[in-house]
């Protein structure tokens, strides 16, 4: 968790600001899921570049199954 988000959450909990706690929780969820999506896309890109040259007769790769 980024330090700025941790500090904001701590301040929100200390002041008992429920609205801010919920907002920051949503931010953390979005941050985490976006990070996972970017990692997954970079792994797929690495797999594609590491694989040998595809021939025109090969079937296309379905990246949703990776």
N, CA, C and O atoms as a GROMACS GRO file, in nm:
protein
  264
    1UNK      N    1   0.086  -0.118   0.000
    1UNK     CA    2   0.000   0.000   0.000
    1UNK      C    3   0.090   0.123   0.000
    1UNK      O    4   0.185   0.130   0.078
    2UNK      N    5   0.060   0.219  -0.086
    2UNK     CA    6   0.142   0.341  -0.089
    2UNK      C    7   0.136   0.416   0.044
    2UNK      O    8   0.034   0.414   0.114
    3UNK      N    9   0.245   0.479   0.077
    3UNK     CA   10   0.253   0.549   0.206
    3UNK      C   11   0.150   0.661   0.217
    3UNK      O   12   0.093   0.682   0.324
    4UNK      N   13   0.126   0.732   0.107
    4UNK     CA   14   0.029   0.842   0.113
    4UNK      C   15  -0.111   0.790   0.145
    4UNK      O   16  -0.187   0.854   0.217
    5UNK      N   17  -0.145   0.673   0.091
    5UNK     CA   18  -0.277   0.615   0.116
    5UNK      C   19  -0.287   0.566   0.260
    5UNK      O   20  -0.390   0.582   0.326
    6UNK      N   21  -0.180   0.507   0.307
    6UNK     CA   22  -0.177   0.460   0.446
    6UNK      C   23  -0.194   0.577   0.542
    6UNK      O   24  -0.269   0.567   0.640
    7UNK      N   25  -0.125   0.688   0.516
    7UNK     CA   26  -0.137   0.807   0.601
    7UNK      C   27  -0.279   0.864   0.599
    7UNK      O   28  -0.334   0.901   0.702
    8UNK      N   29  -0.337   0.870   0.480
    8UNK     CA   30  -0.474   0.922   0.467
    8UNK      C   31  -0.573   0.832   0.542
    8UNK      O   32  -0.663   0.882   0.610
    9UNK      N   33  -0.557   0.701   0.529
    9UNK     CA   34  -0.645   0.608   0.601
    9UNK      C   35  -0.631   0.623   0.752
    9UNK      O   36  -0.729   0.624   0.826
   10UNK      N   37  -0.506   0.636   0.797
   10UNK     CA   38  -0.483   0.651   0.941
   10UNK      C   39  -0.551   0.778   0.992
   10UNK      O   40  -0.615   0.777   1.097
   11UNK      N   41  -0.537   0.887   0.917
   11UNK     CA   42  -0.600   1.014   0.957
   11UNK      C   43  -0.752   1.002   0.957
   11UNK      O   44  -0.819   1.053   1.046
   12UNK      N   45  -0.806   0.933   0.855
   12UNK     CA   46  -0.952   0.916   0.847
   12UNK      C   47  -1.003   0.832   0.964
   12UNK      O   48  -1.109   0.863   1.020
   13UNK      N   49  -0.930   0.727   1.003
   13UNK     CA   50  -0.972   0.646   1.116
   13UNK      C   51  -0.963   0.724   1.247
   13UNK      O   52  -1.050   0.713   1.333
   14UNK      N   53  -0.856   0.803   1.262
   14UNK     CA   54  -0.841   0.880   1.386
   14UNK      C   55  -0.950   0.985   1.401
   14UNK      O   56  -0.993   1.013   1.512
   15UNK      N   57  -0.994   1.044   1.289
   15UNK     CA   58  -1.100   1.145   1.296
   15UNK      C   59  -1.240   1.083   1.282
   15UNK      O   60  -1.340   1.154   1.286
   16UNK      N   61  -1.244   0.951   1.265
   16UNK     CA   62  -1.370   0.876   1.250
   16UNK      C   63  -1.454   0.928   1.133
   16UNK      O   64  -1.576   0.940   1.143
   17UNK      N   65  -1.386   0.959   1.023
   17UNK     CA   66  -1.451   1.011   0.903
   17UNK      C   67  -1.489   0.892   0.814
   17UNK      O   68  -1.411   0.848   0.730
   18UNK      N   69  -1.611   0.841   0.835
   18UNK     CA   70  -1.657   0.721   0.766
   18UNK      C   71  -1.660   0.739   0.615
   18UNK      O   72  -1.623   0.648   0.540
   19UNK      N   73  -1.702   0.855   0.571
   19UNK     CA   74  -1.710   0.882   0.426
   19UNK      C   75  -1.572   0.871   0.361
   19UNK      O   76  -1.557   0.812   0.255
   20UNK      N   77  -1.471   0.930   0.426
   20UNK     CA   78  -1.335   0.926   0.373
   20UNK      C   79  -1.277   0.784   0.380
   20UNK      O   80  -1.203   0.744   0.290
   21UNK      N   81  -1.309   0.710   0.485
   21UNK     CA   82  -1.262   0.572   0.498
   21UNK      C   83  -1.315   0.489   0.382
   21UNK      O   84  -1.240   0.411   0.322
   22UNK      N   85  -1.444   0.504   0.350
   22UNK     CA   86  -1.502   0.430   0.239
   22UNK      C   87  -1.438   0.470   0.106
   22UNK      O   88  -1.408   0.384   0.023
   23UNK      N   89  -1.418   0.599   0.086
   23UNK     CA   90  -1.358   0.648  -0.038
   23UNK      C   91  -1.216   0.594  -0.054
   23UNK      O   92  -1.178   0.549  -0.162
   24UNK      N   93  -1.137   0.600   0.052
   24UNK     CA   94  -1.000   0.551   0.045
   24UNK      C   95  -0.995   0.399   0.029
   24UNK      O   96  -0.905   0.346  -0.036
   25UNK      N   97  -1.092   0.330   0.088
   25UNK     CA   98  -1.100   0.185   0.067
   25UNK      C   99  -1.126   0.153  -0.080
   25UNK      O  100  -1.067   0.061  -0.136
   26UNK      N  101  -1.216   0.229  -0.142
   26UNK     CA  102  -1.242   0.212  -0.285
   26UNK      C  103  -1.117   0.244  -0.367
   26UNK      O  104  -1.088   0.175  -0.465
   27UNK      N  105  -1.044   0.348  -0.327
   27UNK     CA  106  -0.920   0.382  -0.398
   27UNK      C  107  -0.820   0.268  -0.389
   27UNK      O  108  -0.756   0.234  -0.489
   28UNK      N  109  -0.806   0.209  -0.272
   28UNK     CA  110  -0.712   0.098  -0.254
   28UNK      C  111  -0.754  -0.022  -0.339
   28UNK      O  112  -0.670  -0.087  -0.401
   29UNK      N  113  -0.884  -0.053  -0.341
   29UNK     CA  114  -0.932  -0.164  -0.423
   29UNK      C  115  -0.902  -0.138  -0.571
   29UNK      O  116  -0.854  -0.227  -0.641
   30UNK      N  117  -0.929  -0.017  -0.619
   30UNK     CA  118  -0.903   0.019  -0.757
   30UNK      C  119  -0.753   0.010  -0.786
   30UNK      O  120  -0.713  -0.045  -0.889
   31UNK      N  121  -0.671   0.063  -0.698
   31UNK     CA  122  -0.526   0.062  -0.714
   31UNK      C  123  -0.474  -0.082  -0.723
   31UNK      O  124  -0.391  -0.113  -0.809
   32UNK      N  125  -0.524  -0.168  -0.635
   32UNK     CA  126  -0.480  -0.308  -0.634
   32UNK      C  127  -0.523  -0.382  -0.759
   32UNK      O  128  -0.443  -0.454  -0.819
   33UNK      N  129  -0.649  -0.365  -0.800
   33UNK     CA  130  -0.697  -0.437  -0.917
   33UNK      C  131  -0.631  -0.387  -1.044
   33UNK      O  132  -0.604  -0.466  -1.134
   34UNK      N  133  -0.603  -0.258  -1.055
   34UNK     CA  134  -0.535  -0.205  -1.172
   34UNK      C  135  -0.392  -0.258  -1.178
   34UNK      O  136  -0.342  -0.290  -1.286
   35UNK      N  137  -0.327  -0.267  -1.064
   35UNK     CA  138  -0.192  -0.322  -1.058
   35UNK      C  139  -0.188  -0.466  -1.103
   35UNK      O  140  -0.098  -0.507  -1.176
   36UNK      N  141  -0.286  -0.544  -1.060
   36UNK     CA  142  -0.292  -0.685  -1.100
   36UNK      C  143  -0.318  -0.698  -1.250
   36UNK      O  144  -0.259  -0.783  -1.316
   37UNK      N  145  -0.406  -0.614  -1.304
   37UNK     CA  146  -0.434  -0.618  -1.447
   37UNK      C  147  -0.310  -0.582  -1.527
   37UNK      O  148  -0.283  -0.645  -1.630
   38UNK      N  149  -0.234  -0.483  -1.483
   38UNK     CA  150  -0.113  -0.444  -1.554
   38UNK      C  151  -0.010  -0.554  -1.548
   38UNK      O  152   0.059  -0.578  -1.648
   39UNK      N  153   0.004  -0.622  -1.434
   39UNK     CA  154   0.098  -0.733  -1.423
   39UNK      C  155   0.057  -0.845  -1.518
   39UNK      O  156   0.142  -0.903  -1.585
   40UNK      N  157  -0.071  -0.875  -1.523
   40UNK     CA  158  -0.119  -0.982  -1.608
   40UNK      C  159  -0.092  -0.950  -1.755
   40UNK      O  160  -0.048  -1.037  -1.831
   41UNK      N  161  -0.117  -0.824  -1.796
   41UNK     CA  162  -0.093  -0.786  -1.934
   41UNK      C  163   0.056  -0.788  -1.967
   41UNK      O  164   0.094  -0.825  -2.078
   42UNK      N  165   0.141  -0.751  -1.873
   42UNK     CA  166   0.285  -0.754  -1.900
   42UNK      C  167   0.334  -0.897  -1.909
   42UNK      O  168   0.424  -0.926  -1.988
   43UNK      N  169   0.277  -0.990  -1.830
   43UNK     CA  170   0.314  -1.130  -1.839
   43UNK      C  171   0.276  -1.188  -1.974
   43UNK      O  172   0.353  -1.263  -2.034
   44UNK      N  173   0.157  -1.152  -2.023
   44UNK     CA  174   0.112  -1.200  -2.154
   44UNK      C  175   0.205  -1.146  -2.262
   44UNK      O  176   0.240  -1.218  -2.355
   45UNK      N  177   0.244  -1.019  -2.251
   45UNK     CA  178   0.333  -0.959  -2.350
   45UNK      C  179   0.468  -1.028  -2.349
   45UNK      O  180   0.528  -1.050  -2.454
   46UNK      N  181   0.518  -1.062  -2.230
   46UNK     CA  182   0.646  -1.131  -2.220
   46UNK      C  183   0.635  -1.269  -2.282
   46UNK      O  184   0.725  -1.311  -2.355
   47UNK      N  185   0.526  -1.341  -2.256
   47UNK     CA  186   0.508  -1.474  -2.313
   47UNK      C  187   0.504  -1.468  -2.465
   47UNK      O  188   0.559  -1.555  -2.533
   48UNK      N  189   0.440  -1.364  -2.519
   48UNK     CA  190   0.432  -1.352  -2.664
   48UNK      C  191   0.568  -1.323  -2.725
   48UNK      O  192   0.601  -1.377  -2.830
   49UNK      N  193   0.648  -1.240  -2.660
   49UNK     CA  194   0.778  -1.207  -2.717
   49UNK      C  195   0.877  -1.320  -2.699
   49UNK      O  196   0.969  -1.333  -2.780
   50UNK      N  197   0.862  -1.402  -2.595
   50UNK     CA  198   0.953  -1.513  -2.572
   50UNK      C  199   0.922  -1.634  -2.660
   50UNK      O  200   1.007  -1.720  -2.679
   51UNK      N  201   0.802  -1.640  -2.714
   51UNK     CA  202   0.765  -1.757  -2.793
   51UNK      C  203   0.830  -1.750  -2.930
   51UNK      O  204   0.858  -1.641  -2.980
   52UNK      N  205   0.853  -1.866  -2.992
   52UNK     CA  206   0.912  -1.866  -3.126
   52UNK      C  207   0.815  -1.805  -3.227
   52UNK      O  208   0.696  -1.789  -3.200
   53UNK      N  209   0.868  -1.772  -3.341
   53UNK     CA  210   0.788  -1.710  -3.448
   53UNK      C  211   0.672  -1.801  -3.484
   53UNK      O  212   0.691  -1.920  -3.507
   54UNK      N  213   0.551  -1.744  -3.491
   54UNK     CA  214   0.434  -1.824  -3.528
   54UNK      C  215   0.425  -1.836  -3.679
   54UNK      O  216   0.459  -1.743  -3.752
   55UNK      N  217   0.379  -1.950  -3.723
   55UNK     CA  218   0.354  -1.969  -3.865
   55UNK      C  219   0.211  -1.929  -3.895
   55UNK      O  220   0.128  -1.922  -3.805
   56UNK      N  221   0.183  -1.902  -4.020
   56UNK     CA  222   0.049  -1.860  -4.059
   56UNK      C  223  -0.053  -1.972  -4.039
   56UNK      O  224  -0.173  -1.944  -4.033
   57UNK      N  225  -0.008  -2.096  -4.028
   57UNK     CA  226  -0.101  -2.208  -4.008
   57UNK      C  227  -0.135  -2.229  -3.862
   57UNK      O  228  -0.229  -2.304  -3.831
   58UNK      N  229  -0.061  -2.166  -3.770
   58UNK     CA  230  -0.090  -2.180  -3.628
   58UNK      C  231  -0.220  -2.110  -3.592
   58UNK      O  232  -0.258  -2.009  -3.652
   59UNK      N  233  -0.288  -2.166  -3.493
   59UNK     CA  234  -0.412  -2.105  -3.446
   59UNK      C  235  -0.377  -1.981  -3.363
   59UNK      O  236  -0.273  -1.978  -3.297
   60UNK      N  237  -0.464  -1.878  -3.368
   60UNK     CA  238  -0.438  -1.759  -3.284
   60UNK      C  239  -0.446  -1.794  -3.137
   60UNK      O  240  -0.519  -1.885  -3.097
   61UNK      N  241  -0.370  -1.722  -3.057
   61UNK     CA  242  -0.368  -1.744  -2.913
   61UNK      C  243  -0.483  -1.667  -2.848
   61UNK      O  244  -0.503  -1.549  -2.875
   62UNK      N  245  -0.559  -1.737  -2.763
   62UNK     CA  246  -0.668  -1.673  -2.690
   62UNK      C  247  -0.613  -1.628  -2.556
   62UNK      O  248  -0.592  -1.710  -2.467
   63UNK      N  249  -0.588  -1.497  -2.539
   63UNK     CA  250  -0.526  -1.447  -2.417
   63UNK      C  251  -0.619  -1.448  -2.298
   63UNK      O  252  -0.573  -1.429  -2.185
   64UNK      N  253  -0.749  -1.471  -2.318
   64UNK     CA  254  -0.840  -1.478  -2.204
   64UNK      C  255  -0.822  -1.608  -2.129
   64UNK      O  256  -0.862  -1.618  -2.013
   65UNK      N  257  -0.764  -1.708  -2.193
   65UNK     CA  258  -0.742  -1.839  -2.128
   65UNK      C  259  -0.607  -1.847  -2.059
   65UNK      O  260  -0.577  -1.948  -1.996
   66UNK      N  261  -0.525  -1.743  -2.070
   66UNK     CA  262  -0.391  -1.744  -2.011
   66UNK      C  263  -0.399  -1.717  -1.864
   66UNK      O  264  -0.296  -1.714  -1.796
   0.00000   0.00000   0.00000
